[in-house]
Amino acid sequence: MRIEVLGGEEGWPIVEALDREVYPPEYMATVIWKHVVWAHADKRVVVWDADGRVVGHAGLFFRDGTHDGAAVRMCGIGGVMTSASMRKQGVASAAMRRAAGAMAAHGADFGLLFCEQHNVKLYGSLGWKIFAGQVHCTQPTGAMIFDMMPNMVLPLRRAPERGKIDLCGLPW
Ligand SMILES: CC(C)(COP(=O)(O)OP(=O)(O)OC[C@H]1O[C@@H](n2cnc3c(N)ncnc32)[C@H](O)[C@@H]1OP(=O)(O)O)[C@@H](O)C(=O)NCCC(=O)NCCS
């Protein structure tokens, strides 16, 4: 496996085919978050297999927001995906560990991700904790509470467990 951190725009054409494989239109039509407008990644962790095929991805979203009104620098993780043929071999875990390193290097106070219930165990094993408060964000239609999936925090300089996190922008 080779793992690199690329710029968000630069990395998109490299991971686009993987995104189409993992999230085909027929699947996207069924998901609870199908109408959500998402932010674009600032950085992308990309994983290649030994044959040079892109098999894994995690997007990083650097964001200045607030926790209970105090300014915080958070780093979102989104678009975590592994090619179906390479799952359960540690690809996503390796991408998430690299992402955590990039977050710390960026000086983030904590990481924040939104995931489906069946992935809580995986992220929990990587040090992420359930955030029991409310996450607020924006959509083109106005403000929104992001409560359609569990929210998880990776403690770095801070470890928010409850209260109100405001993303001050689009979710990821
Ligand atoms: C969720 C997803 C990214 C996980 O990717 P992955 O590369 O299979 O993840 P990992 O291999 O690191 O870990 C998956 C499981 O395999 C286990 N595992 C890792 N390496 C292993 C190995 N060598 N042998 C056996 N099991 C292994 C992990 O412990 C983990 O177990 P758990 O789910 O019980 O916690 C992938 O299933 C996927 O792309 N799903 C569709 C998109 C999606 O849901 N993305 C997440 C959005 S939040």
PDBQT file of the ligand as one rigid body, heavy atoms in Angstrom, charges set to zero:
ROOT
HETATM    1  C1  LIG A 201     -16.462   1.753   5.899  1.00  0.00    +0.000 C 
HETATM    2  C2  LIG A 201     -15.282   1.396   4.990  1.00  0.00    +0.000 C 
HETATM    3  C3  LIG A 201     -14.617   2.672   4.516  1.00  0.00    +0.000 C 
HETATM    4  C4  LIG A 201     -14.284   0.552   5.805  1.00  0.00    +0.000 C 
HETATM    5  O1  LIG A 201     -13.149   0.309   4.976  1.00  0.00    +0.000 OA
HETATM    6  P1  LIG A 201     -12.110  -0.899   5.233  1.00  0.00    +0.000 P 
HETATM    7  O2  LIG A 201     -10.911  -0.608   4.447  1.00  0.00    +0.000 OA
HETATM    8  O3  LIG A 201     -12.786  -2.203   5.051  1.00  0.00    +0.000 OA
HETATM    9  O4  LIG A 201     -11.812  -0.683   6.796  1.00  0.00    +0.000 OA
HETATM   10  P2  LIG A 201     -10.753  -1.502   7.668  1.00  0.00    +0.000 P 
HETATM   11  O5  LIG A 201     -10.275  -2.694   6.911  1.00  0.00    +0.000 OA
HETATM   12  O6  LIG A 201      -9.731  -0.566   8.175  1.00  0.00    +0.000 OA
HETATM   13  O7  LIG A 201     -11.660  -1.952   8.898  1.00  0.00    +0.000 OA
HETATM   14  C5  LIG A 201     -12.891  -2.651   8.647  1.00  0.00    +0.000 C 
HETATM   15  C6  LIG A 201     -13.002  -3.835   9.571  1.00  0.00    +0.000 C 
HETATM   16  O8  LIG A 201     -12.061  -4.841   9.158  1.00  0.00    +0.000 OA
HETATM   17  C7  LIG A 201     -11.245  -5.200  10.269  1.00  0.00    +0.000 C 
HETATM   18  N1  LIG A 201      -9.912  -5.521   9.740  1.00  0.00    +0.000 N 
HETATM   19  C8  LIG A 201      -8.947  -4.655   9.384  1.00  0.00    +0.000 A 
HETATM   20  N2  LIG A 201      -7.864  -5.340   8.940  1.00  0.00    +0.000 NA
HETATM   21  C9  LIG A 201      -8.171  -6.649   8.995  1.00  0.00    +0.000 A 
HETATM   22  C10 LIG A 201      -7.498  -7.838   8.650  1.00  0.00    +0.000 A 
HETATM   23  N3  LIG A 201      -6.264  -7.811   8.160  1.00  0.00    +0.000 N 
HETATM   24  N4  LIG A 201      -8.146  -9.018   8.844  1.00  0.00    +0.000 NA
HETATM   25  C11 LIG A 201      -9.398  -9.045   9.331  1.00  0.00    +0.000 A 
HETATM   26  N5  LIG A 201     -10.104  -7.950   9.671  1.00  0.00    +0.000 NA
HETATM   27  C12 LIG A 201      -9.498  -6.776   9.495  1.00  0.00    +0.000 A 
HETATM   28  C13 LIG A 201     -11.247  -3.965  11.145  1.00  0.00    +0.000 C 
HETATM   29  O9  LIG A 201     -10.933  -4.288  12.482  1.00  0.00    +0.000 OA
HETATM   30  C14 LIG A 201     -12.670  -3.506  10.999  1.00  0.00    +0.000 C 
HETATM   31  O10 LIG A 201     -13.521  -4.270  11.832  1.00  0.00    +0.000 OA
HETATM   32  P3  LIG A 201     -14.872  -3.625  12.484  1.00  0.00    +0.000 P 
HETATM   33  O11 LIG A 201     -15.719  -3.099  11.348  1.00  0.00    +0.000 OA
HETATM   34  O12 LIG A 201     -15.469  -4.787  13.185  1.00  0.00    +0.000 OA
HETATM   35  O13 LIG A 201     -14.394  -2.516  13.396  1.00  0.00    +0.000 OA
HETATM   36  C15 LIG A 201     -15.756   0.553   3.772  1.00  0.00    +0.000 C 
HETATM   37  O14 LIG A 201     -16.520  -0.543   4.233  1.00  0.00    +0.000 OA
HETATM   38  C16 LIG A 201     -16.570   1.340   2.756  1.00  0.00    +0.000 C 
HETATM   39  O15 LIG A 201     -16.036   1.950   1.852  1.00  0.00    +0.000 OA
HETATM   40  N6  LIG A 201     -17.913   1.325   2.936  1.00  0.00    +0.000 N 
HETATM   41  C17 LIG A 201     -18.792   2.063   2.041  1.00  0.00    +0.000 C 
HETATM   42  C18 LIG A 201     -18.693   3.561   2.240  1.00  0.00    +0.000 C 
HETATM   43  C19 LIG A 201     -18.858   3.967   3.700  1.00  0.00    +0.000 C 
HETATM   44  O16 LIG A 201     -19.765   3.515   4.413  1.00  0.00    +0.000 OA
HETATM   45  N7  LIG A 201     -17.953   4.843   4.147  1.00  0.00    +0.000 N 
HETATM   46  C20 LIG A 201     -17.924   5.328   5.505  1.00  0.00    +0.000 C 
HETATM   47  C21 LIG A 201     -18.641   6.618   5.590  1.00  0.00    +0.000 C 
HETATM   48  S1  LIG A 201     -18.632   7.183   7.278  1.00  0.00    +0.000 SA
ENDROOT
TORSDOF 0
